[in-house]
Every structure is written in structure tokens, then in C-alpha cells.
């Protein structure tokens, strides 16, 4: 939760494979987080691979990412 308080960081909790992909596609996440106590290592490694290979879709999602950046700029 603290990671998202840092300007420029867009972190998400990859609790399943679909979310690991959607974090990148829709929010251009640049940090992936896990609840290691609740996930097997093989699931974590697979989700890291999904996260790293998934591109940001841009388009309609770009507006949301830009809004986040605007809020960060006002916080400086």
C-alpha cells in the first residue's frame, strides 16, 4: 500500500493471473506485489512473467494514467 504513495509508482497486487495482466494493460502498473503467505512460488513466478510480457494498451486507459500523474504533480 505504501508503494503507491511514491510519485511515479503504480503498484498492484497480482492475486491471480488475469489481474497480473490487467494491471499492466489498463493501469500501466510498474510495480507488482504479492501476498507471499497466500501464494505458491510457482504462481508468483508465472505472474511476474505475465506482468513483464504484457504491454500497456493506452487508448482509453491513458486518460486514467494521466489523471494519476496529474495528482502526483500537485502533491510535490
N, C-alpha and C positions, 0 to 999 in steps of 0.2 A: 504494500500500500504506500509505503514511503517513496518508492522509486518514482511514482507519478508526481511527486511534489518537486522533482528536479526538472528545471526547464529543458525542453528538448526530449525528454524521456516519455515514451508512450509504451507502458508495460501492460501485459495482460497475463492472466492465469490460464495456462493451457491445460484445462482439466479433461479435455478429450481431443481426438484428432481433428474434428471439424473446427473446434474453437481455435486450435493452433493455426489452422489455415485462415480462418475468418479474421483473426486478429491482424494478420498481415494484409489480407485483401481489402478489408474495409476501414481499418484504422491506422494502417501503415505502422503497426507496432514495431519498436526497435529493441524491446527487452521482453524476454519470455520468462515466466515464473512458474514454479511448480510447488505443490504441496507434497514434498517427497515422502512424508509419512504415509500418504494415501495412494502412492503410485509406485508401480514396479519400474525398475531401472530401464527395462526394455521399452516400456511405454514412453518414458521420458526421452530416451534417445530417439525413438521414432518421431515424437512430436518436435524435437529440435530439428530434425531433418526436414520435416514438413514445413516448419516455420521458416527455415533458411531458404528453402526452394520456392516458396510462394511469393509471387510478386504483388505489389500494391496495385489495385485496379484503377485508382484515380477516379476520374469522372465524377459522379455524384458524391462519392466518398471524399473527394478532395476538399469539398466545402467544409465538412466536419473537421478534417485535419487542420485546415486553415483557421477555423474558429478556435481550436485548441491553441494553436500558435499565437493567435491574437491575444488570448487570455494570458498566456505566458509573458508576452511582451509588456502587457500592462502591469504585471507583477514585479517587474525589475525595479 
